[in-house]
């Protein structure tokens, strides 16, 4: 029997980041940056107006004060639109009409907003004076030349793409989202929404695992449900290997003549099937499979091919196994540094029994705060695998292999599913 730690270590050793690609900004959203981005120049390149108004020398319009607002009339010497290629030069004793974002004329030290003027075009009346530096954005106020503005490993969101766009970057080098194929296997499976004949059940694993894959930052494609037909499963795998970065199979692991997945995967690569010392979830498989003609090893001498997970068909066992094994692998392949769900330690609200020699994952609710501490309460009976309990849980409480009895008040690690 293989421990959870041994199985996870083998998985992460094979889960290498997807090769970086240069993609357009729109396609970089949500991806992990694979390069440092440095500002090649100041942004803005020179001091610019912070609002629409008139660029002036503060000494020409007077300083604001507590007394009556001074009024000064100045000739408007020129316009400085935002499209100006370079700053104009201000003649002392004049004003320049300027748009927000336009380069500040050389010699000016303030911008008077439109609302403090009569909006004149040939001559302008300025009321209330101005202070040096008023309504200006200095050169480099947003980004300074040479600044490392985005770092490798950043998960790109709107604010990061805004920075890249400000630098004029139309493309970024990223680890693209892994492409994951989810295949549900079993003669008994029916697509949700369709009529369910006697003896059949709706496919729970396919929709649930596809959603979990997307939540982890990868892209998911569902295939199936596929019946317990070896030839059909081989054909599907051959078709999907050319476009997949990772494959998840659920079901088809029953002992005996119904063990479809083992028979199909065994000759295709390095997939190993083990009894994992955990509950729920027991018999599972992991390894790599190759399309016909692919090299058996990569450039580093490690087994080549596409990673494939064979998970139990029971929906709770499949979801728990996904959280423990598949999700960390997906995040590693996507280039994340933080691979795991957040965990907290919480005091058990009540006792329960745990099987000896297996790591138990129990759907539970965690309440509390870092200041006051956390309390964990199992949802339902921990000894019975329940999809309803998992649906109500916000965490999985983890009971070690050597613990056979959890007592009220015992402190346990909890894998937080929400947030």
HUGIMO-V589261 format. One line per field, one symbol per residue. ss: DSSP state (A for helix, B for strand, O for the rest). phi: phi as a letter, one per 20 degrees, with the letter a starting at -180 (. if undefined). psi: psi as a letter, one per 20 degrees, with the letter a starting at -180 (. if undefined). A space follows every 10 residues. Layout:
ss: ???
phi: ???
psi: ???
//
This chain:
ss: OBOAAAAAAA AAAAOOOOOB BBBBAAAAOO OBBOOOBBOO OOBOOOOBBO OOBBBBOAAA AOOOOOOOOO BBBBBBBBBB OOOOOOOOBO OOOBBBBBOO OOBOOBOOOB BBBAAABOOO OOBBBBBOOO OOOOOBBOOO OOBOOOOBBB OOOOBOOAAA AAAAAAOOOO BBBBBOOOBB BBBBBOOOBB OOOOOOOOOO BBOOAAAAAA AAAAAOOOBB BBBBBBOOOA AAAAAAAAAA OOOOOBBBBB OOOOOOOOOA AAAAAAOOBO OBBBBBOBBO OOBBBBBBBO OOOOOOBOOO OOBOOBBBBB BOOOAAAAAA AAAAAAAAAA AAAOOOOOOO OOBBBBBBOO OBBOOOOOBB BBBBBBBBBO OOBBBBBBOO OOOOOOAAAA AAOOBBBBBO OOOOBBOOOO BBBBBBOOO
phi: .efgffffff fffeeegfgf cecfgfeegn eefdbeddff bfcffbfcfe bfrcebegfe dnefbfegff ccdcfeeadc ffegfbffde egncccfceg nfffgfoeca cefgfdcemf decceddnmb dgnflcdfgm febdgnfeec dgnfefcgff ffffffenfe cceceffged ddcedqfeec fgnegdfgnd cffefgffff fffffenddc cecofdffcf fffffffffe ffcdeacddc nmdffnfeff fffffgeerd fddceefbbf ncfbcbrccc fgnfffcefe negeoefcdd dfefgfffff fgffdfggff fffenfeeed ffccdcefeb eaecffnced ddgbddcpbg fendcdcgem egedfcffff feedbdeddf feedbedgnf ecfceeeen
psi: pprggggggh ghhinqqppq qoqqghiipi rppjqppqoi rqorhrprpi rpbpprphhi irqqriappq pppqqohrqn rijphqqrpp pqjrqppqqp iqppqphqjq ppqgikrjkq hgqppppiaq qpiplqoqpj hgpqpipohp qpipopaghh hggghhijoi qqoroqpqop pppppphipp ppiqqorpir qqohgghghg hhghhijrqq pppaqprmog gghgggghhh hijqhqpppq ajjqqbijmg gghghgiick pppqopmrpr peprqqbqqq qpiqqhqahj jqpaapqppo qqhpgghggg hgghggghgg hghijqgohq qqqqpqpphr qrqppqjqpp opprppqarh girqppoqob ohippphhgh hiqjropppr hipiopqpiq pqppophq.
//
